[in-house]
Amino acid sequence: MSDVVSVVAPGMTILGDVQCDGTVRVEGKIEGSIKATKSVVVGKGGRITGDIETQDVVVAGTVVGTVVGASRVELQETCKIEGDIRSRRVKLEEGGQIEGRLHMTTKAADKKPTAAPSIQPKKPQHAARRS
């Protein structure tokens, strides 16, 4: 079933979350999150307002939300991302726009965002004196 390709055509708008076994290609608009077992491709005219979670992501259009590509994320020169990106591998073409954080480690797709650790000043330690 992973060879299935679902297409959101130009001029089409989906309001709500999308789940797919296989690949989702977005040339229209989705206002909701997308979960796909294989990949998500956002074409030049595509726009997603919501999170993406899949294995491979290719973005040429606009995404407002978190992008999680467990294997890889490719951001083409026409892309505009407003949100965090999490993946093991990321390719950004010159001209691509990102406003958010990039989390790129071997387990980046598995980790949830965490707050920055607080830094507490160390208390001075005094040696006890014997008389």
N, C-alpha and C positions, 0 to 999 in steps of 0.2 A: 504493500500500500504506500510505501514511501516515495513512489514515482508520481503520486497525485500532485497536480498543480492547480491551485485555486486562484482565480484572477478576479481582482476588484478593478473593473474597467474604468477608463476615463469617463467622468460624468456621473459615476456611481458613488453613493455615500452610504456607509454602514454605520449605524449608531448602536454600539454595544460591543462586547468582547467577541473575539474570533478565536476558535481552536481548530487546528487542522492537522491531520496525519499527512505529512509530506511538506510541500512548499506553498507559500502564499506570495503571490505577486500583486503589489498594490500600485495601480496607475491612477486610481481615484482617491477617495478619502475614507479614513476609518477614524471614528471617535470612540475609542475603546482600546483595550489591550489585545495583543496577538500572541498566541502560543502555537508554535508549529514544531513538529517532530524533526523536520529536516532543515528548512531555511525560510527566510523572509527576504523578499526583494522589493525595495521601494523605488519605483521608477522616478524619472525626472519630474513628472507632474504629480507624483503621489504625495500624500500627506497623512501622517498618523499622529493623532493626539491621544497618546496612551503608551504603555510600556510594550516592548518587544522581548520575547523570550524564545530562543531557538538554538540550533547548532551553529548555523552560518547566517550572517546578515550582510546584505549589500544595500547601501543607501545612496541613491542619486537625488532623492527628493528631500522632504522635510519630515523630521520626527521631533515631537515635543513629548518627551518622556524618557524613561530609562531604557537603554538598549543592552540586552544581554545575549551575547553570542558565545555559547560554551566552547566552540572551536575557533571561530574567527569572525572578525567584523571588517568589512571593506567600506570605506567612506570615499565616494567618488567626488570629483571636483565641483559638482553642482549641489552637493548635499548641504543641509543645514540641520544641525542637531542642537536641541535645547534640552539637555539632561545628561545624566551620567552614562558612561559606556563601560561595560565590563566584558572582558574577553581574555583569552590566552594570547591571541595574536590580533593585531590591528594594522590595517593598511589605510593610510590617509593620503589621498592625492592632493597635490597643490591646488589651492582654491577652496577646498572643503572648509566649512565653518562649524566649529564646535563651541558651545557655551555650556560647560559642565566639567565634571571630573572624569578622568580616564583611569580605570583600574585594570592594569595589565599584569597578571601573574599567572602561574600555572594553574592556580585555583581561583582566579578572579571571578569566574562565572558561578562558583559555588558559595562565595562569601556574601553575606548581607552587609549593607552599609553599617558602619559603627561610628560612634562619636569619637572625636579625637581624645586621646588620653590626657587627663589633667596632670599637670606637672606641679608637684608639691615641693616646696623648699625643704631641704634636709635640715633637721634639727641638729645643732652642734652636740657632739658627744663629749662629755668631760670624764676624764679618768678619775677614778676614786683614789684618794690619797690615804695612805696609812701613816699614822704617827708613831 
